[in-house]
Amino acid sequence: QVSLVESGGGLVQAGGSLRLSCAASGRTFSTSPMGWFRQAPGKEREFVAAINWAGGRTFYADAVKGRFTISRDNAKNTVTLQMNSVKPEDTAVYYCAARRGISGNYFVSANEYDYWGQGTQVTVSS
């Protein structure tokens, strides 16, 4: 079992930066592939970024590639999403997700994840 709690959301101006954190509890975190997703009002949840269990492999949605960076610290049980050059279209609730089991791969579909946090709101003003 893995429990996830996101933090770091808030209001930021376009072009600014924000750093989201996901604190995980549970024995299996260090072997869990992790991901960040987001959901804007009236839209479906969409993939943002993913990282494999060791942190050596990452993948990003085209919309955030080059602006966002996902990383993890297995010693501290945290996953971070560094958001730079944010845009108004980045406004959404951001969710952290974890997948059961050990895998050297990353995963991009929401239905491939087993555990979810409660989400943190990110609002980008123009």
C-alpha positions, 0 to 999 in steps of 0.5 A: 500500500502506498499513500500519496500527498501532494503539496506546492500548488498555488497561484503563479504568473505566466512565465514563472515557476512552481515546484510540486512535491509528492510525499509517499508513505509505504514500503514499496515506494522506492520500487514504484514507477511514479507519474504526474497527471493534471485535470483542468475544469471540464476536461479529462485527466491527462498525463504530464510526466512519468519516472521509473523506479530508479529515476533514470528514465523519464517521459513527458507530455509534449505540452510540458516537454522542455519546461517541466522536470520530474525527479525523485528521491527514494531516500526521502520518499518524494517525487517532485515536479519542477514547473518552469515557464508556466502558461495559463493552459497549465492551470489544473489540479495536479495529481501524483500517482504510483504503480504497484510492482517493480519496473524499469519502465515509466507509464503514461496511462492513468489506468496503469497506476494504482495509487493516487494523491488528493491533488493540488491546485495550480493556477497560472494567471496571464 
